[in-house]
Amino acid sequence: MSDAHSSPGAENPAPYADTPRDGSSQGAAIATVVVLCFGGLIASLMQTLVIPIQPELPELLGTSRSNASWVITATLLAAAVAMPIAGRLGDMFGKRRVMLASAVLLVIGSIVCALSTSVIPMIAGRAIQGLAMGFIPVGISLMREVTPPKITSMAIAAMSATLGVGGAIGLPLSAWIAQSWNWHGLFWISAILSAVVVALVVVVVPNVSDAVGGRLDIGGAIGLAIGLCAALIAVSKGNDWGWSDGKTLGLLIAGVAVLVAWGFFELRTTDPLVDLRTTARPAVLLTNIAAIAIGFGMMAQSIVIPMLLEMPKETGVGLGQSLLHAGLWMAPGGLMMLVFAPVSGTLMNKIGAKYTLAIGATVLGTGYLIAMFLMNSPWQLMLASIIAASGVGIGYAAMPTLIMGAVPMTEAGAAVGLNGLMRSIGTTVSSAVMAVLLTTSTISMAGNDIPTHSTFKLCFLVGALAAYVGAAITLLIPKRGPQPVPTGVVAGGESRSPAASH
């Protein structure tokens, strides 16, 4: 029997049943998908929740601008660390348990932030919120166990899209809430939505017997957290501190050194947090490298287009939009990711995840090229954003599908989590690169350095090149043929012969 439906994520599945693999009804499966997507949407919304109040944070929290920036950085760092660890925990102890724990963390983090009046508890609460991002990779890896094979690709596509949709709708939504109520209202509403997610997971998501046991690699988790945090802090703060500053170079070198040591440690551990031998398989390795490039490309529009929209018209470059209006102009692009999720699922069923990812990356890059010539009005930037976001919507779903098709089922959660981490690395590097590019050519106005028109074009060009590089890497991913399923191992952890799985 091939692994098209008996092991995680075949590249081009051919349905053989109308019922989910856990035996529940198709209606229950669809309800589960809706709950998982809603949970992913709320978790990803945390990434942009405080952006509308970012300029006011130093005054609101009684701290410096540099310290206040950690309110955003802490969430990004915690999310990057949480995704591979949550994925591994999901494999070990059951994905539903880990998703429930992630949702509870989101409630706790939101309440801590809602009660905060100073910077330290706010950073702590935001870090706890970031840890909840583990909900998304675990939920994606659960999709194959709770959906009928014929809708699995669609379900994975929909949940993958929440990574972009949450961030896109979060900007105008949080701007409206912050303008209409006290800023603490952002977090009280977040806490309420998170509590709804907890309740829905308890009531709707089935308790699939997918735990494979094992022990958590504590040393590996600590090493990964230290190495990632050091390296990502250096990259995210390099533009503020200076790229030649001792803190930047020291953290970057230390982070890389710790990650190298972590890699050697993982190779010698019998039950590693991340199985690097599996990760080194060409299909997994190339997909993760492509994820970095495409994550880089996706983040470029999230930085450059809002800046263009919000800069004053007097600069001769900006379009003079308020934060709320800029968010509303960007929102259709985010929603387009959700619209194109079914397109991605259909493409994966027809031509496979590999070519679907390549198409998505190509559309993303094309959106940036179009943006180079459509920079003169908000509607033009909205059109370019919609095209680029459509590419993200098509491609993002294909990455976890490719990953799950190349790893053992018992490692699906950890592998998808690591892929999510690769995308986070791409977005973090993109933020740093865009910040540098925007200073390469400026004009002085009212004592401020304003990026020129050509500088924004350069940013769009770099974003396009990153997306096209991602597409080229994707085409190098080897096609994986059917492989046998080990006797006695199935998704739910039961003992069953391969023949019985039909």
VEXTIZA-564154 format. One record per atom (N, C-alpha, C): x, y, z. Coordinates in steps of 0.1 Angstrom, whole numbers, plus 5000, padded with zeros to 4 digits. Example, Ala and Ser with C-alpha at 12.3 -4.5 7.8 and 13.67 -1.06 7.14 Angstrom:
% VEXTIZA-564154
513249435078/512349555078/513249675078/512849785071/513749895071/512950005079/
//
This chain:
% VEXTIZA-564154
500849885000/500050005000/500950125000/500550224992/501350354992/501050435004/501950535006/501750625017/500850745014/500150735003/499350854999/498350895010/497850795018/496950835028/497250775042/498250695042/498550625054/499750675061/500450765055/501550845062/501350985059/501951075066/501651215065/501851275052/500851345047/501051435036/501651385023/501051295016/501551265003/501451384994/502251394985/502351514977/501051534968/500551424963/499351434955/498351324958/497651334969/496851234974/495651194964/495351074964/494151024956/493150964966/492051024969/491150984979/490650844978/490550774989/490050634988/488850624998/488550725005/487450725015/486750855016/485550855021/484850975024/484751015038/485350935047/485250955061/486650985066/486751065077/488051095083/488750965088/490050975090/490750855094/490550815108/489950915116/489650885130/488250815131/487550805120/486250735120/485050825123/485250955125/484051035127/483351075114/482251145115/481451175103/482151295096/481751305083/482351415075/481951555081/480651565085/480251685091/481051725104/481351625112/482251645124/483651695119/484151635109/485451665104/485451815099/484451855092/484351995087/484352095099/483552055109/483452135121/484852145128/485552035128/486852035134/487852135126/487752125113/488552215104/488252355107/486952395108/486552525111/487152575125/487052495135/487652525148/489152545147/489852455140/491252465140/491652595132/490952625121/491252745114/491052875122/489952865130/489652985139/490652995149/491152885155/492152895165/493452945159/493852905147/495052955140/494953095137/493753145133/493553285130/493753375143/493253325154/493353405166/494853405171/495553295170/496953285174/497753375165/497553375152/498353455143/498053605144/496753635148/496353775150/497253845160/497853765170/498653825180/499953895174/500353855162/501553905156/501454055154/500254105150/500054245147/499154325157/498854255168/497954315177/498354455182/499654465185/500054595192/500654695182/500654665169/501354755160/500654895160/499254905161/498655035161/499055125173/499355055184/499755135196/501255145198/502055085189/503455085190/504155215193/503755325185/504355455188/504055505202/502955465208/502555515221/503055425232/503555315230/503955225240/504955275250/505955355246/506855415256/506155495267/505155575262/504455665272/503455575280/502755485273/501755395280/502455315291/503655265288/504355175298/505355245306/505555375304/506555445312/507955395310/508355375297/509755325294/510255385282/511455345278/512155405266/511555335253/511855395242/511355335230/512055205227/513355195230/514155075228/513554965236/513254985249/512654885257/511254845252/510454945248/509154915243/509154825231/510154835223/510254755211/510254605214/510654565226/510654425230/509254365231/508254455232/506854405233/506454335220/507054375209/506754305196/507854195194/509054225197/510154125195/509953995203/509454015216/509253895225/508253795219/507253845212/506253765206/506853685194/507553755186/508153685174/509153575179/509953605189/510953515194/510353385200/509353415208/508653305215/507953215204/507353275194/506653195184/507653115176/508853165173/509853095166/510252975173/510452985186/510952875195/509852775197/508552825198/507452735202/507052645191/507152685178/506652595168/507252455167/508552445166/509152315165/508952235178/509052305190/508852235202/507452185204/506452265201/505052225202/504752115192/505352115180/505152005171/505651875176/506851875183/507351755189/506451705200/506051795209/505151765220/503851705214/503351755203/502151705197/502351555193/503551525187/503851395183/503851295195/504451345206/504651265218/503451245226/502651345229/501651345239/500251355233/500151375220/498851395213/498651535209/498151555197/498151695191/496951775198/495851715201/494751785207/495251845221/495951775228/496451825241/497251945240/498151935230/499152045228/498352175223/497452155214/496652265209/495852325221/495252245229/494552295241/495452375250/496652325252/497652395261/498052525254/498252525241/498552655234/497452755235/496152715234/495052805235/494952865249/495252775259/495252825273/496352925275/497552905269/498653005270/498253135264/497453125254/496953255247/496053325256/495153255264/494353325273/495153385284/496153315290/496953365301/497753485297/498353475285/499153585280/498353705278/497153695272/496253805270/495853875283/495553795293/495153855306/496353925312/497553865312/498653935317/498854065311/498754075298/498954205290/497854295294/496554245295/495454335298/495554395312/496254335321/496454385335/497754465336/498554465326/499854535327/499854685325/500654745333/500854895332/502254935331/503154835331/504554855330/505154755320/506454785315/506954715304/507254565307/507754535319/508254395321/507054295321/505954315328/504854225326/504254225312/504254335305/503754335292/504654245283/505954255284/506854175276/506554025279/506453995292/506153855296/504853805290/503853885291/502553845285/502553825270/503353915264/503453905249/504253775245/505253745254/506053625251/505153495253/504253495263/503353385265/502353375253/501953495248/501053495236/501853425224/503153465223/503853405212/504053255212/504153205225/504153055226/502952985221/501853055220/500652995215/500652965200/501653025193/501753005179/502052855175/502352775185/502552635183/501252565179/500152635182/498752585178/498752555163/499352645155/499152635140/499852515134/501152485136/501752365130/501152235136/500852235148/500252115154/498852095148/498052195146/496752185140/496852135125/497852195118/498052145104/498451995103/499251955112/499651815112/498551725117/497551775124/496451695129/495351675117/495451765108/494351765097/494251635090/495351565088/495351435081/494651325088/494551345102/493951245110/492451265112/492051385110/490651415113/489751455101/490351445089/489551485077/489551375067/488451365059/488451265048/489551305038/490151205033/491351225024/490951325012/489751325008/489451414996/489451555000/489351595013/489351735016/490551775025/491451675026/492651705035/493451825029/493751825016/494451935010/493852065012/492452065010/491752195013/491852235027/491752145037/491852175051/493252235054/494252165050/495652215052/495852355046/495252375034/495452505028/494752615036/493552585041/492752685048/493452725061/494052625068/494652655081/496052725078/496752685068/497952755065/497752895061/496552925055/496253065051/496053155064/495653095075/495453175087/496653245092/497853195088/499153265091/499153405086/498653415073/498653545067/497353625070/496253555071/494953625073/494853695086/495353625097/495353675110/496053805111/497253805105/498153925106/497454045098/496854005086/496254115078/495054175084/494154095089/492954155095/493254215109/494354165115/494654215128/494954355129/495554415118/496054545118/494854645118/493954635109/492754735110/491854705122/491754585126/490854545137/491454605150/492754585152/493354635164/493454785164/493654845152/493654995151/492255055155/491154985151/489855035154/489555015169/489954905174/489754885189/490454985197/491755005193/492555095201/492055245200/491455275189/490955415187/489655425194/488855325195/487455325201/487455305216/488355235221/488355205236/489755225241/489955195254/491255195261/492055085254/493455105254/494255015247/494254875254/493954875267/493854745273/492754655267/491754725261/490654645254/491154555244/492254585237/492854495228/493054355234/493554355246/493954225252/492754155259/491854235264/490654175269/489854105258/489754165247/489054105236/489853975231/491153995231/492053875228/491753765238/491653795251/491453695261/490153625259/489053695255/487753645253/487753545241/488353595230/488453515218/489253385220/490353395228/491153285231/490453185240/489653235249/488753145257/487753065249/487253135239/486353065229/487052955222/488352975218/489152875212/489252755221/489552785234/489752675243/488452585244/487352655245/486052585246/485752505234/486052565222/485752495210/486652365208/487952385212/488852265211/488352155220/487952185232/487452085241/486152015236/485252095230/483952045226/483951975212/484752035203/484651995189/485751905184/487051935187/488151855182/488151725188/488151615180/488151475185/489551445192/489451355202/490651315209/491151185202/491951215191/492551105183/493751045191/493850915190/494950845197/496150845189/496850965188/497950985180/499251005187/499250985201/500451005209/501350885207/502650905204/503550795201/504550785213/504450865223/505250855235/506650905233/507550865241/508950915241/509251015251/510451065252/510751165262/511151295255/510851405262/511151535256/512651555258/513251595247/514651635247/514851775253/514951775266/515051905273/516351975269/517451905268/518651975264/518552035250/517951955241/517752005227/516852125227/515752125235/514852245236/515552365241/516352345251/517052465257/518052515247/518852425241/519852465231/519252545219/518052485214/517452555203/516952695207/516352705219/515752835223/516852935225/518052895231/519152995233/519753035220/520052935211/520652965198/519753055189/518453015189/517453095181/517353235186/517153245199/516953375205/518153475202/519253415205/520453505203/520653545188/520453455179/520653485165/519553585160/518253555164/517153635159/517153775165/517553785178/517653915184/518653995176/519853935173/520854005166/520354065152/519653975145/519154015132/518054115134/517154105143/515954195144/516454335150/517454335158/517954455165/519154515158/519654455148/520854495142/520754635136/519654675130/519554805124/519454915135/518854875146/518854975157/520154995165/520754875167/522054885175/523254915166/523154885153/524254895144/524854755141/525054725128/525454595125/526854565129/527654665132/529054645136/529154655152/528054685158/528054695173/528354565179/529054575191/529454455198/528354365202/527154425206/526054335210/525454255198/525454325186/524854255175/525754145170/527054175169/528054065164/528153955175/528153995187/528353895198/527153805198/525953855198/524753765198/524653685186/525053735174/524953665162/525953545162/527153575166/528153475166/527853365177/527353415188/527053315199/525853235195/524853295188/523653215184/524053115174/524853145164/525253045154/526052935160/526952975170/527752875176/526952775184/525952825191/525052745199/524252655190/523752705179/522952625170/523852505164/525052535161/525952435156/526152325166/526452365178/526652275189/525352195192/524252265191/522852195192/522752085181/523152115169/523052025158/523851895161/525051905166/525851795170/525251715181/524651785191/523951725202/522751645197/521951705188/520751635183/521151505176/522251505168/522651385161/523051275170/523451305182/523951205192/522851165202/521651225201/520651195210/519651095204/519350995213/518550885208/517050925205/516551025212/515151075210/515251225209/515751275197/515951415196/514751505194/514851625198/513751725196/513451735181/514451745173/514351745158/515251645152/514751555145/515551445138/516251505126/517551545128/518251615118/518551525106/518551395108/518751305097/517551305087/516351315094/515151325085/515051465079/515451565086/515451705081/516451715069/517451635069/518451645058/518051575046/516951505046/516451445033/516151555023/516551535011/516451645001/515051705000/513951625001/512651685000/512351775012/512851735024/512551825036/513451945036/514751925033/515752025033/515452135023/515152095011/514852195001/513552275003/512552205009/511252265012/511552375023/512352345033/512652435044/513452555039/514352535029/515152645024/514152735015/513352665008/512352745000/511452825010/511152765021/510252835031/510952965036/512252965038/512953085042/512853195031/513053155018/513053245007/511653305006/510553215007/509253265005/508753345017/509153305029/508853385041/509453525040/510653535034/511353665032/510453745022/510053685011/509253755001/507953805007/507353715015/506053755020/506153875030/507153875038/507253985048/507554115041/508254115030/508654245023/507454335021/506254275016/505154355014/504554405027/504654325038/504054365051/504854485057/506054515052/506854625057/506754745048/506954715035/507054825025/505754895022/504654815019/503454875015/502754955026/502754915038/502155005049/502955135050/504255125049/505055245050/504755345039/504655295026/504255375015/502855445017/501955365023/500555415025/500555525035/501355505046/501255595058/502155715057/503155715049/504055835048/503255955043/503556075048/502756195044/502956225029/501956275023/501956315009/503056415006/503356495016/504356605014/505756555011/505956425014/507256365010/507456344995/506356344988/506356314974/506356174971/506356084981/506455944979/505255874986/504955924998/503855865006/502455895001/501455825006/500155845002/499255895013/499755925025/499056005035/497855935041/497955805043/496855725049/497055715064/495955715071/496055685086/496355535088/496755495100/497055355103/495855265100/494655315104/493455235102/493155225087/493255335080/493055325065/494055235058/495255245062/496355165056/496055015059/495554985071/495154845074/494054795066/493054885063/491954855055/492354825040/493254905035/493754885022/494554755021/495154715032/495954585032/495054465034/493954485041/493054375045/492654285033/492254335021/491854245010/492954145006/494154195007/495254095004/495253985014/495154015027/495053905036/493953815034/492753865031/491553785029/491753695016/492553755007/492753674994/493553544997/494353545007/494953425011/493953315014/492953355021/491853255025/491053215012/490853315003/490053284991/490853184982/492153194982/492953104974/493352974980/492952954993/493152824999/492552714992/491252724987/490652614979/491452594966/491852704960/492652694948/493952614950/494552644961/495752564965/495452414967/494352384974/494052244976/493752174963/493052244954/492752184941/493952154933/494852254933/496152244926/496952124931/497052114945/497752004951/497251864947/495851854946/495251734942/495551704927/495651814919/495751794904/497251774900/498151864905/499551864900/500551834911/500151824923/501051794934/501451924941/501951904954/502352014962/503552084957/504452014951/505752074946/505452184936/504652154926/504452254916/503452364921/502552324930/501752424936/502552534944/503552484951/504452584958/505152664948/505652614938/506452684928/505552794921/504252754918/503352854913/503052964923/502852934935/502553034945/503753134947/504953084947/506153164948/506253254936/505953204924/506053284912/504953394912/503753364916/502753464917/503153574927/503653534938/504153624949/505153724942/506153664936/507253754929/506653844919/505653794911/505053874901/504253994907/503653974919/502954074926/503954194929/505154154933/506154254937/506554334924/506754264913/507154334901/506054434896/504854394898/503754484895/503754604904/504054574917/504054684927/505054794923/506154754916/507154854912/506654964903/505554924896/504955024887/503555074891/503155024903/501855064908/502055114923/502555234923/502955294937/502355434939/501455474930/500955614930/499655634937/498955534941/497655554948/497455424956/496555444967/496255324975/495655214968/494755234959/494155124952/495155044943/496155114938/497155044931/497954954940/498355004951/499154914961/498254804966/496954824967/496054724972/496054614961/495954644948/495954554937/497254464938/498354534939/499654464940/499754364952/499154414963/499154334975/498254214974/497154234967/496254114964/496954014956/497654054946/498353954937/499453884945/500253954953/501253894961/500653804971/499653844978/499053764988/498353634983/497853644970/497353524964/498353424962/499653464959/500753374957/501053304971/501053384982/501253334995/500153224998/498953264995/497853174998/497953044991/498453044978/498652924970/499752844976/500852914979/502152844982/502252794997/501652875006/501852835020/501252695024/500152665018/499552535021/500452415016/501152445005/501952334999/503152295007/503652385015/504852355023/504652245033/503652255042/503452145051/503052015045/502352025033/502051905026/503251835021/504151905016/505451855011/506251795023/506251865034/506951815046/506451685051/505051685052/504451565058/504551445049/504751465036/504851365027/506251305027/507251365034/508651315033/509151275047/508251275057/508751235070/507851125076/508351045085/507450945092/506251015099/505150945100/503951005106/504251045120/505050965127/505350995141/506151125143/506751185132/507451305133/506851415126/505551405122/504851505114/504751635121/504351635133/504151755141/505451835142/506551765146/507851835147/508351885134/508151815123/508651855110/507851975105/506551975107/505752095103/506152215112/506352195124/506752305133/508152365129/509052275125/510352325120/510152405107/509252365099/509052435086/508452575090/507552585100/507052705104/508152795110/509152735116/510352815121/511152865110/511252795099/512052835087/511352965081/510052965081/509353075076/509553195085/509553175098/509853285107/511153345106/512153255103/513553305100/513553395088/512853345078/512753425065/512153565068/511053565075/510353695078/511253785087/511953725096/512853805105/514053865097/514653785088/515753835080/515153945070/513953925065/513454015056/513254155063/512754155075/512554275082/513854355083/514954285087/516254345088/516754395075/516654315064/517154355051/516354475046/515054475047/514154585043/514554715050/514854705063/515154825071/516454885066/517454795062/518754845057/518454905043/517754845034/517454895021/516855025021/515955045031/515155175031/516055295035/517255265040/518255375043/519255395032/519255315022/520255325011/520155455003/518955515001/518755634994/517655715000/517955825006/516955905014/517056055010/516056125014/516056265013/515656325027/516256435030/515956495043/514756585043/513856565052/512656655053/512256665067/512256795072/511856825086/512756755096/514056735092/514956665101/514856515101/514056465092/513956315091/514456265077/515056145077/515456085065/514356005059/513856045047/512755985040/513255895029/512855765028/513255685016/512755745003/513555734993/513155784980/512255684973/511655724961/510855644953/511655524948/512855544944/513755434939/514055334950/514155374962/514355284973/513255184975/512055234975/510855144976/510855044964/511255094952/511255004941/512354894943/513454934949/514554834952/513954724962/513254774972/512654674981/511754574974/510954624965/510054534958/510754444949/511854484943/512654404934/513354294942/513854324954/514454224963/513454124967/512254164971/511154074975/510853984963/510754034951/510453954939/511553844937/512853894938/513953794936/513953684947/513653714959/513553614970/512453514966/511253564962/510153474958/510553384947/511253444937/511653364925/512653254929/513553294938/514553194943/513853084950/512853114958/512053014964/511452924954/510852974943/510252894933/511352804926/512552854923/513552774917/514052664926/514152694939/514552584949/513452474949/512252524949/511052424949/511152324938/511552374926/511552284914/512652174916/513652194925/514652104927/514251994937/513152004943/512651904953/512351774945/513051664950/512851534943/511351484944/510851424934/509551364935/509651234943/508751214952/508751104961/507750994957/508250884954/507350774950/506650704962/505750614960/505050544971/506050464979/505850464992/506650385001/505750305010/506250195014/505450105023/505250165037/504150125042/503850165056/504250055065/505050075076/505449965085/504249895091/504249765091/503149685096/502949725111/501649745115/501349765129/501349915133/501550005123/501650145127/500650225118/499650295124/498750385117/498650515125/497850605119/497750735124/497350745138/496350665142/495850675155/496650605166/497750545162/498550475172/498150335174/497150285166/496650145168/497550045161/497449925164/498149825157/497249765146/497649765134/496849725123/497749695111/497349595104/498149555092/497849655081/498849675071/498549765060/497249735053/496949605051/495749575044/494549615051/494549615064/493349655072/493149805072/494149885068/493950025068/492950075057/492549985048/491550025039/490149995043/
//
